[in-house]
């Protein structure tokens, strides 16, 4: 762990509020205003301190237990199939896994192994990486308290195939404010190493509120999903209990799959977000 991460983790152990005040100043070069926040990421810091310790956030940040939440909304049919759940890496029976699969920890973010061909994967390297990730205390770095009390588990999911063998499915991230979907961030091209991100509003108009969208040529758009209205209904149901949540979906062969619920995108410190967008999202989020 580098010095900055170690110091931020130390601050969280003392007080999550200390962490968010220090980190916000570090990233944005301005003082965090928790009494009257106006920027989106300021309000995310407020939520970390005042909301994210509650049980519903712990459940829904848990990539395993969130499945029960999705079922409670009558949406079990959009859940991807789990192949296995493991308490430790050594419980994984590598030989019994299919040729394609996804292995991931149920806490934090970025702890994913995407396998498109098991014969090309090194089992020892995969297990070593999973064990390394498993030692992480994700809540400490950015004071994301929703991760603190998650019982750690490894999940093996079915691999969702994109339009061709070498293409991953497109990722639709729906930004929901006080239970209402407002913007959809479409992520594509992950298999190329540098994905592109484009924002659309709920009428499927390109919203030039991030760098890729701003730099897109005049008249640029992406195909609107055939089941877009259905996607919006699902996002509304899954966001109705929260002041803010980003509801992530995948669409494969016109079938919608639930991805995850994200309460603090980029840890609440997205320095690449345009300032006007930080203010726009801040106005939409009522706390």
VOKOLSE-399975 format. One record per residue (C-alpha): residue number from 0; residue in one letter; x, z, y. Coordinates in Angstrom, 3 decimals, padded with zeros to 6 digits, m for minus. Example, Ala and Ser with C-alpha at 12.3 -4.5 7.8 and 13.67 -1.06 7.14 Angstrom:
% VOKOLSE-399975
<vodo = 0&fivo = a&u = 012.300&w = 007.800&v = m004.500> $
<vodo = 1&fivo = s&u = 013.670&w = 007.140&v = m001.060> $
//
This chain:
% VOKOLSE-399975
<vodo = 0&fivo = x&u = 000.000&w = 000.000&v = 000.000> $
<vodo = 1&fivo = x&u = 001.424&w = m000.944&v = 003.377> $
<vodo = 2&fivo = x&u = 001.841&w = 001.602&v = 006.165> $
<vodo = 3&fivo = x&u = m001.261&w = 000.513&v = 008.099> $
<vodo = 4&fivo = x&u = m003.554&w = 000.721&v = 005.059> $
<vodo = 5&fivo = x&u = m002.037&w = 004.058&v = 004.084> $
<vodo = 6&fivo = x&u = m002.580&w = 005.452&v = 007.579> $
<vodo = 7&fivo = x&u = m006.181&w = 004.203&v = 007.737> $
<vodo = 8&fivo = x&u = m006.905&w = 005.729&v = 004.332> $
<vodo = 9&fivo = x&u = m005.428&w = 009.003&v = 005.583> $
<vodo = 10&fivo = x&u = m007.745&w = 008.896&v = 008.598> $
<vodo = 11&fivo = x&u = m010.805&w = 008.351&v = 006.400> $
<vodo = 12&fivo = x&u = m009.905&w = 011.381&v = 004.308> $
<vodo = 13&fivo = x&u = m009.878&w = 013.445&v = 007.507> $
<vodo = 14&fivo = x&u = m012.947&w = 011.819&v = 009.042> $
<vodo = 15&fivo = x&u = m014.487&w = 008.342&v = 008.646> $
<vodo = 16&fivo = x&u = m015.247&w = 008.429&v = 012.362> $
<vodo = 17&fivo = x&u = m011.530&w = 008.735&v = 013.128> $
<vodo = 18&fivo = x&u = m010.863&w = 005.660&v = 011.020> $
<vodo = 19&fivo = x&u = m013.485&w = 003.459&v = 012.666> $
<vodo = 20&fivo = x&u = m012.422&w = 004.502&v = 016.173> $
<vodo = 21&fivo = x&u = m008.759&w = 003.799&v = 015.458> $
<vodo = 22&fivo = x&u = m009.443&w = 000.567&v = 013.562> $
<vodo = 23&fivo = x&u = m011.838&w = m000.830&v = 016.142> $
<vodo = 24&fivo = x&u = m009.297&w = m000.212&v = 018.896> $
<vodo = 25&fivo = x&u = m006.563&w = m001.750&v = 016.734> $
<vodo = 26&fivo = x&u = m008.498&w = m004.951&v = 015.943> $
<vodo = 27&fivo = x&u = m010.439&w = m005.508&v = 019.155> $
<vodo = 28&fivo = x&u = m008.197&w = m003.901&v = 021.796> $
<vodo = 29&fivo = x&u = m011.176&w = m002.046&v = 023.245> $
<vodo = 30&fivo = x&u = m012.757&w = 001.370&v = 022.796> $
<vodo = 31&fivo = x&u = m015.504&w = 001.717&v = 020.215> $
<vodo = 32&fivo = x&u = m018.792&w = 002.716&v = 021.844> $
<vodo = 33&fivo = x&u = m020.834&w = 004.618&v = 019.273> $
<vodo = 34&fivo = x&u = m023.321&w = 006.004&v = 021.820> $
<vodo = 35&fivo = x&u = m024.492&w = 002.618&v = 023.097> $
<vodo = 36&fivo = x&u = m022.983&w = m000.092&v = 020.876> $
<vodo = 37&fivo = x&u = m023.725&w = m003.693&v = 021.839> $
<vodo = 38&fivo = x&u = m021.412&w = m005.777&v = 019.660> $
<vodo = 39&fivo = x&u = m022.375&w = m006.456&v = 016.049> $
<vodo = 40&fivo = x&u = m019.183&w = m004.961&v = 014.638> $
<vodo = 41&fivo = x&u = m019.666&w = m001.911&v = 016.873> $
<vodo = 42&fivo = x&u = m023.073&w = m001.421&v = 015.304> $
<vodo = 43&fivo = x&u = m021.598&w = m001.860&v = 011.821> $
<vodo = 44&fivo = x&u = m019.256&w = 001.040&v = 012.634> $
<vodo = 45&fivo = x&u = m022.298&w = 003.083&v = 013.722> $
<vodo = 46&fivo = x&u = m023.991&w = 002.281&v = 010.414> $
<vodo = 47&fivo = x&u = m020.890&w = 003.338&v = 008.477> $
<vodo = 48&fivo = x&u = m021.042&w = 006.758&v = 010.092> $
<vodo = 49&fivo = x&u = m024.795&w = 007.279&v = 010.139> $
<vodo = 50&fivo = x&u = m026.299&w = 005.286&v = 007.252> $
<vodo = 51&fivo = x&u = m023.905&w = 004.092&v = 004.607> $
<vodo = 52&fivo = x&u = m023.431&w = 007.458&v = 002.897> $
<vodo = 53&fivo = x&u = m027.064&w = 007.372&v = 001.703> $
<vodo = 54&fivo = x&u = m027.875&w = 006.851&v = m001.972> $
<vodo = 55&fivo = x&u = m029.622&w = 003.498&v = m001.509> $
<vodo = 56&fivo = x&u = m026.442&w = 002.002&v = m000.040> $
<vodo = 57&fivo = x&u = m024.307&w = 003.383&v = m002.866> $
<vodo = 58&fivo = x&u = m026.683&w = 001.834&v = m005.392> $
<vodo = 59&fivo = x&u = m026.887&w = m001.521&v = m003.652> $
<vodo = 60&fivo = x&u = m023.142&w = m001.797&v = m002.987> $
<vodo = 61&fivo = x&u = m022.607&w = m001.237&v = m006.717> $
<vodo = 62&fivo = x&u = m022.566&w = m004.716&v = m008.280> $
<vodo = 63&fivo = x&u = m023.962&w = m003.254&v = m011.502> $
<vodo = 64&fivo = x&u = m026.646&w = m000.842&v = m010.274> $
<vodo = 65&fivo = x&u = m027.868&w = m003.273&v = m007.611> $
<vodo = 66&fivo = x&u = m029.433&w = m005.161&v = m010.505> $
<vodo = 67&fivo = x&u = m031.990&w = m002.339&v = m010.847> $
<vodo = 68&fivo = x&u = m032.747&w = m002.668&v = m007.128> $
<vodo = 69&fivo = x&u = m033.302&w = m006.415&v = m007.516> $
<vodo = 70&fivo = x&u = m035.596&w = m005.769&v = m010.487> $
<vodo = 71&fivo = x&u = m037.568&w = m003.231&v = m008.422> $
<vodo = 72&fivo = x&u = m038.349&w = m006.032&v = m005.970> $
<vodo = 73&fivo = x&u = m039.806&w = m008.144&v = m008.781> $
<vodo = 74&fivo = x&u = m036.826&w = m010.512&v = m008.764> $
<vodo = 75&fivo = x&u = m035.262&w = m009.954&v = m012.176> $
<vodo = 76&fivo = x&u = m035.469&w = m013.695&v = m012.801> $
<vodo = 77&fivo = x&u = m032.752&w = m014.444&v = m010.202> $
<vodo = 78&fivo = x&u = m030.144&w = m012.206&v = m011.861> $
<vodo = 79&fivo = x&u = m027.227&w = m013.850&v = m013.629> $
<vodo = 80&fivo = x&u = m026.678&w = m012.794&v = m017.240> $
<vodo = 81&fivo = x&u = m024.198&w = m010.014&v = m017.952> $
<vodo = 82&fivo = x&u = m021.997&w = m010.614&v = m020.997> $
<vodo = 83&fivo = x&u = m020.550&w = m007.115&v = m021.021> $
<vodo = 84&fivo = x&u = m019.948&w = m003.913&v = m019.043> $
<vodo = 85&fivo = x&u = m016.801&w = m001.834&v = m019.543> $
<vodo = 86&fivo = x&u = m015.559&w = 001.531&v = m018.323> $
<vodo = 87&fivo = x&u = m011.914&w = 000.549&v = m018.759> $
<vodo = 88&fivo = x&u = m009.929&w = m002.658&v = m019.040> $
<vodo = 89&fivo = x&u = m008.871&w = m001.799&v = m022.588> $
<vodo = 90&fivo = x&u = m012.514&w = m001.898&v = m023.723> $
<vodo = 91&fivo = x&u = m012.668&w = m005.653&v = m023.044> $
<vodo = 92&fivo = x&u = m012.610&w = m007.700&v = m026.253> $
<vodo = 93&fivo = x&u = m010.782&w = m010.762&v = m024.945> $
<vodo = 94&fivo = x&u = m011.250&w = m012.819&v = m028.088> $
<vodo = 95&fivo = x&u = m015.036&w = m012.436&v = m027.971> $
<vodo = 96&fivo = x&u = m015.336&w = m013.701&v = m024.397> $
<vodo = 97&fivo = x&u = m016.618&w = m017.261&v = m023.923> $
<vodo = 98&fivo = x&u = m014.382&w = m020.033&v = m022.606> $
<vodo = 99&fivo = x&u = m015.820&w = m019.623&v = m019.102> $
<vodo = 100&fivo = x&u = m016.717&w = m016.299&v = m017.509> $
<vodo = 101&fivo = x&u = m016.299&w = m014.048&v = m014.477> $
<vodo = 102&fivo = x&u = m014.744&w = m010.590&v = m014.703> $
<vodo = 103&fivo = x&u = m015.153&w = m008.294&v = m011.712> $
<vodo = 104&fivo = x&u = m015.113&w = m004.679&v = m010.680> $
<vodo = 105&fivo = x&u = m018.449&w = m003.352&v = m009.447> $
<vodo = 106&fivo = x&u = m017.056&w = m001.750&v = m006.268> $
<vodo = 107&fivo = x&u = m015.353&w = m003.116&v = m003.167> $
<vodo = 108&fivo = x&u = m014.800&w = m006.818&v = m002.666> $
<vodo = 109&fivo = x&u = m012.434&w = m009.521&v = m003.853> $
<vodo = 110&fivo = x&u = m011.847&w = m007.937&v = m007.266> $
<vodo = 111&fivo = x&u = m012.901&w = m011.034&v = m009.219> $
<vodo = 112&fivo = x&u = m011.352&w = m013.080&v = m012.026> $
<vodo = 113&fivo = x&u = m012.999&w = m016.502&v = m012.249> $
<vodo = 114&fivo = x&u = m012.153&w = m018.152&v = m015.546> $
<vodo = 115&fivo = x&u = m013.000&w = m021.827&v = m016.043> $
<vodo = 116&fivo = x&u = m010.834&w = m022.262&v = m019.137> $
<vodo = 117&fivo = x&u = m009.789&w = m019.211&v = m021.151> $
<vodo = 118&fivo = x&u = m007.037&w = m021.166&v = m022.928> $
<vodo = 119&fivo = x&u = m005.247&w = m021.463&v = m019.576> $
<vodo = 120&fivo = x&u = m005.547&w = m017.764&v = m018.742> $
<vodo = 121&fivo = x&u = m002.922&w = m015.149&v = m019.561> $
<vodo = 122&fivo = x&u = m004.727&w = m012.146&v = m021.004> $
<vodo = 123&fivo = x&u = m001.955&w = m009.683&v = m020.125> $
<vodo = 124&fivo = x&u = m001.823&w = m010.892&v = m016.530> $
<vodo = 125&fivo = x&u = m005.616&w = m010.669&v = m016.199> $
<vodo = 126&fivo = x&u = m005.707&w = m007.147&v = m017.627> $
<vodo = 127&fivo = x&u = m002.793&w = m006.058&v = m015.446> $
<vodo = 128&fivo = x&u = m004.542&w = m007.336&v = m012.332> $
<vodo = 129&fivo = x&u = m007.814&w = m005.640&v = m013.259> $
<vodo = 130&fivo = x&u = m006.011&w = m002.332&v = m013.842> $
<vodo = 131&fivo = x&u = m004.277&w = m002.615&v = m010.481> $
<vodo = 132&fivo = x&u = m007.576&w = m003.266&v = m008.701> $
<vodo = 133&fivo = x&u = m009.206&w = m000.416&v = m010.610> $
<vodo = 134&fivo = x&u = m006.912&w = 002.113&v = m008.936> $
<vodo = 135&fivo = x&u = m008.123&w = 001.071&v = m005.482> $
<vodo = 136&fivo = x&u = m010.264&w = 003.450&v = m003.440> $
<vodo = 137&fivo = x&u = m012.077&w = 000.784&v = m001.465> $
<vodo = 138&fivo = x&u = m013.975&w = 003.099&v = 000.835> $
<vodo = 139&fivo = x&u = m010.821&w = 004.535&v = 002.361> $
<vodo = 140&fivo = x&u = m009.310&w = 001.466&v = 004.047> $
<vodo = 141&fivo = x&u = m012.212&w = 000.551&v = 006.363> $
<vodo = 142&fivo = x&u = m014.278&w = 003.747&v = 005.919> $
<vodo = 143&fivo = x&u = m016.930&w = 001.798&v = 003.990> $
<vodo = 144&fivo = x&u = m018.708&w = 004.866&v = 002.706> $
<vodo = 145&fivo = x&u = m021.165&w = 002.875&v = 000.601> $
<vodo = 146&fivo = x&u = m018.358&w = 002.422&v = m001.954> $
<vodo = 147&fivo = x&u = m017.243&w = 006.051&v = m002.154> $
<vodo = 148&fivo = x&u = m019.412&w = 007.362&v = m005.002> $
<vodo = 149&fivo = x&u = m019.747&w = 004.242&v = m007.156> $
<vodo = 150&fivo = x&u = m018.868&w = 004.943&v = m010.835> $
<vodo = 151&fivo = x&u = m016.267&w = 002.255&v = m011.554> $
<vodo = 152&fivo = x&u = m017.192&w = m000.367&v = m014.113> $
<vodo = 153&fivo = x&u = m015.968&w = m003.854&v = m015.022> $
<vodo = 154&fivo = x&u = m018.645&w = m006.513&v = m015.385> $
<vodo = 155&fivo = x&u = m018.361&w = m009.764&v = m017.309> $
<vodo = 156&fivo = x&u = m020.864&w = m012.344&v = m016.095> $
<vodo = 157&fivo = x&u = m021.770&w = m015.826&v = m017.209> $
<vodo = 158&fivo = x&u = m019.894&w = m018.511&v = m015.298> $
<vodo = 159&fivo = x&u = m022.112&w = m020.468&v = m012.899> $
<vodo = 160&fivo = x&u = m021.112&w = m024.119&v = m012.948> $
<vodo = 161&fivo = x&u = m021.197&w = m026.217&v = m009.785> $
<vodo = 162&fivo = x&u = m022.074&w = m029.913&v = m009.544> $
<vodo = 163&fivo = x&u = m019.066&w = m030.876&v = m011.668> $
<vodo = 164&fivo = x&u = m016.470&w = m029.243&v = m013.900> $
<vodo = 165&fivo = x&u = m014.002&w = m028.614&v = m011.072> $
<vodo = 166&fivo = x&u = m016.504&w = m027.527&v = m008.413> $
<vodo = 167&fivo = x&u = m017.785&w = m023.981&v = m007.917> $
<vodo = 168&fivo = x&u = m021.431&w = m023.493&v = m006.894> $
<vodo = 169&fivo = x&u = m022.221&w = m023.346&v = m003.206> $
<vodo = 170&fivo = x&u = m022.605&w = m019.893&v = m001.757> $
<vodo = 171&fivo = x&u = m025.519&w = m019.140&v = 000.583> $
<vodo = 172&fivo = x&u = m025.037&w = m015.943&v = 002.595> $
<vodo = 173&fivo = x&u = m028.210&w = m014.930&v = 004.418> $
<vodo = 174&fivo = x&u = m027.719&w = m012.659&v = 007.439> $
<vodo = 175&fivo = x&u = m030.747&w = m010.368&v = 007.660> $
<vodo = 176&fivo = x&u = m031.454&w = m008.115&v = 010.628> $
<vodo = 177&fivo = x&u = m034.026&w = m005.338&v = 010.242> $
<vodo = 178&fivo = x&u = m035.536&w = m007.077&v = 007.239> $
<vodo = 179&fivo = x&u = m035.692&w = m010.552&v = 008.745> $
<vodo = 180&fivo = x&u = m033.440&w = m013.475&v = 007.747> $
<vodo = 181&fivo = x&u = m031.920&w = m015.104&v = 010.824> $
<vodo = 182&fivo = x&u = m028.894&w = m017.182&v = 009.831> $
<vodo = 183&fivo = x&u = m027.523&w = m018.689&v = 006.639> $
<vodo = 184&fivo = x&u = m023.788&w = m019.075&v = 006.164> $
<vodo = 185&fivo = x&u = m023.123&w = m021.851&v = 003.681> $
<vodo = 186&fivo = x&u = m019.786&w = m021.654&v = 001.912> $
<vodo = 187&fivo = x&u = m018.454&w = m024.640&v = 000.015> $
<vodo = 188&fivo = x&u = m015.191&w = m026.011&v = m001.260> $
<vodo = 189&fivo = x&u = m013.759&w = m022.759&v = m002.636> $
<vodo = 190&fivo = x&u = m012.048&w = m024.721&v = m005.415> $
<vodo = 191&fivo = x&u = m010.018&w = m026.563&v = m002.743> $
<vodo = 192&fivo = x&u = m008.337&w = m023.340&v = m001.617> $
<vodo = 193&fivo = x&u = m009.647&w = m023.340&v = 001.936> $
<vodo = 194&fivo = x&u = m013.463&w = m023.215&v = 001.914> $
<vodo = 195&fivo = x&u = m015.562&w = m024.360&v = 004.857> $
<vodo = 196&fivo = x&u = m018.218&w = m022.143&v = 006.399> $
<vodo = 197&fivo = x&u = m021.208&w = m023.502&v = 008.306> $
<vodo = 198&fivo = x&u = m024.018&w = m021.491&v = 009.891> $
<vodo = 199&fivo = x&u = m027.613&w = m022.720&v = 009.862> $
<vodo = 200&fivo = x&u = m030.672&w = m021.137&v = 011.407> $
<vodo = 201&fivo = x&u = m033.875&w = m020.547&v = 009.442> $
<vodo = 202&fivo = x&u = m035.104&w = m024.031&v = 010.397> $
<vodo = 203&fivo = x&u = m031.943&w = m025.520&v = 008.869> $
<vodo = 204&fivo = x&u = m030.418&w = m026.547&v = 012.183> $
<vodo = 205&fivo = x&u = m026.644&w = m026.285&v = 012.409> $
<vodo = 206&fivo = x&u = m025.848&w = m023.178&v = 014.449> $
<vodo = 207&fivo = x&u = m022.543&w = m023.637&v = 016.238> $
<vodo = 208&fivo = x&u = m021.663&w = m019.953&v = 016.171> $
<vodo = 209&fivo = x&u = m018.444&w = m019.986&v = 014.139> $
<vodo = 210&fivo = x&u = m015.299&w = m022.093&v = 014.206> $
<vodo = 211&fivo = x&u = m016.153&w = m024.549&v = 011.411> $
<vodo = 212&fivo = x&u = m019.636&w = m025.103&v = 012.846> $
<vodo = 213&fivo = x&u = m018.303&w = m025.504&v = 016.390> $
<vodo = 214&fivo = x&u = m015.762&w = m028.081&v = 015.222> $
<vodo = 215&fivo = x&u = m018.215&w = m030.061&v = 013.095> $
<vodo = 216&fivo = x&u = m018.894&w = m033.590&v = 014.415> $
<vodo = 217&fivo = x&u = m022.049&w = m034.455&v = 016.335> $
<vodo = 218&fivo = x&u = m025.021&w = m034.797&v = 014.001> $
<vodo = 219&fivo = x&u = m023.301&w = m032.929&v = 011.162> $
<vodo = 220&fivo = x&u = m025.506&w = m031.228&v = 008.599> $
<vodo = 221&fivo = x&u = m025.566&w = m030.288&v = 004.923> $
<vodo = 222&fivo = x&u = m028.346&w = m030.977&v = 002.414> $
<vodo = 223&fivo = x&u = m031.116&w = m028.417&v = 002.735> $
<vodo = 224&fivo = x&u = m031.799&w = m026.764&v = m000.636> $
<vodo = 225&fivo = x&u = m035.042&w = m027.911&v = m002.244> $
<vodo = 226&fivo = x&u = m036.005&w = m024.278&v = m002.783> $
<vodo = 227&fivo = x&u = m034.980&w = m023.082&v = 000.691> $
<vodo = 228&fivo = x&u = m038.358&w = m021.453&v = 001.430> $
<vodo = 229&fivo = x&u = m038.101&w = m019.548&v = m001.841> $
<vodo = 230&fivo = x&u = m034.593&w = m018.427&v = m000.881> $
<vodo = 231&fivo = x&u = m035.920&w = m017.015&v = 002.404> $
<vodo = 232&fivo = x&u = m038.669&w = m015.091&v = 000.591> $
<vodo = 233&fivo = x&u = m036.099&w = m013.509&v = m001.715> $
<vodo = 234&fivo = x&u = m033.818&w = m012.629&v = 001.208> $
<vodo = 235&fivo = x&u = m036.737&w = m010.972&v = 003.023> $
<vodo = 236&fivo = x&u = m037.659&w = m008.864&v = 000.001> $
<vodo = 237&fivo = x&u = m034.090&w = m007.734&v = m000.624> $
<vodo = 238&fivo = x&u = m033.388&w = m006.892&v = 003.016> $
<vodo = 239&fivo = x&u = m036.594&w = m005.079&v = 003.974> $
<vodo = 240&fivo = x&u = m035.112&w = m001.591&v = 003.430> $
<vodo = 241&fivo = x&u = m032.054&w = m002.103&v = 005.624> $
<vodo = 242&fivo = x&u = m031.158&w = m002.409&v = 009.282> $
<vodo = 243&fivo = x&u = m028.608&w = m005.040&v = 008.328> $
<vodo = 244&fivo = x&u = m027.582&w = m006.675&v = 005.090> $
<vodo = 245&fivo = x&u = m026.103&w = m010.007&v = 004.109> $
<vodo = 246&fivo = x&u = m027.846&w = m011.243&v = 000.981> $
<vodo = 247&fivo = x&u = m025.681&w = m013.628&v = m001.037> $
<vodo = 248&fivo = x&u = m027.079&w = m016.260&v = m003.389> $
<vodo = 249&fivo = x&u = m025.868&w = m019.175&v = m005.486> $
<vodo = 250&fivo = x&u = m027.932&w = m022.260&v = m006.277> $
<vodo = 251&fivo = x&u = m027.237&w = m024.131&v = m009.511> $
<vodo = 252&fivo = x&u = m029.393&w = m027.084&v = m010.592> $
<vodo = 253&fivo = x&u = m032.128&w = m025.973&v = m008.157> $
<vodo = 254&fivo = x&u = m032.094&w = m022.483&v = m009.653> $
<vodo = 255&fivo = x&u = m031.416&w = m019.521&v = m007.356> $
<vodo = 256&fivo = x&u = m029.094&w = m016.760&v = m008.546> $
<vodo = 257&fivo = x&u = m028.543&w = m013.447&v = m006.802> $
<vodo = 258&fivo = x&u = m024.945&w = m012.758&v = m005.788> $
<vodo = 259&fivo = x&u = m024.658&w = m009.401&v = m004.040> $
<vodo = 260&fivo = x&u = m025.672&w = m007.329&v = m001.030> $
<vodo = 261&fivo = x&u = m023.021&w = m006.914&v = 001.652> $
<vodo = 262&fivo = x&u = m023.393&w = m004.241&v = 004.334> $
<vodo = 263&fivo = x&u = m020.115&w = m004.560&v = 006.234> $
<vodo = 264&fivo = x&u = m018.815&w = m008.160&v = 006.214> $
<vodo = 265&fivo = x&u = m015.016&w = m008.262&v = 006.582> $
<vodo = 266&fivo = x&u = m015.078&w = m004.484&v = 006.519> $
<vodo = 267&fivo = x&u = m016.821&w = m004.534&v = 009.890> $
<vodo = 268&fivo = x&u = m013.751&w = m006.028&v = 011.560> $
<vodo = 269&fivo = x&u = m014.253&w = m009.806&v = 011.630> $
<vodo = 270&fivo = x&u = m011.785&w = m010.683&v = 014.371> $
<vodo = 271&fivo = x&u = m012.376&w = m014.390&v = 013.701> $
<vodo = 272&fivo = x&u = m016.032&w = m014.127&v = 014.705> $
<vodo = 273&fivo = x&u = m016.645&w = m015.665&v = 018.116> $
<vodo = 274&fivo = x&u = m017.254&w = m013.023&v = 020.788> $
<vodo = 275&fivo = x&u = m020.558&w = m014.613&v = 021.776> $
<vodo = 276&fivo = x&u = m021.642&w = m014.440&v = 018.135> $
<vodo = 277&fivo = x&u = m020.617&w = m010.785&v = 017.933> $
<vodo = 278&fivo = x&u = m022.899&w = m010.183&v = 020.912> $
<vodo = 279&fivo = x&u = m025.702&w = m012.370&v = 019.511> $
<vodo = 280&fivo = x&u = m025.720&w = m010.557&v = 016.177> $
<vodo = 281&fivo = x&u = m025.474&w = m007.255&v = 018.049> $
<vodo = 282&fivo = x&u = m028.698&w = m008.063&v = 019.929> $
<vodo = 283&fivo = x&u = m030.463&w = m008.947&v = 016.690> $
<vodo = 284&fivo = x&u = m029.463&w = m005.682&v = 014.988> $
<vodo = 285&fivo = x&u = m031.708&w = m002.827&v = 016.103> $
<vodo = 286&fivo = x&u = m030.350&w = 000.612&v = 015.265> $
//
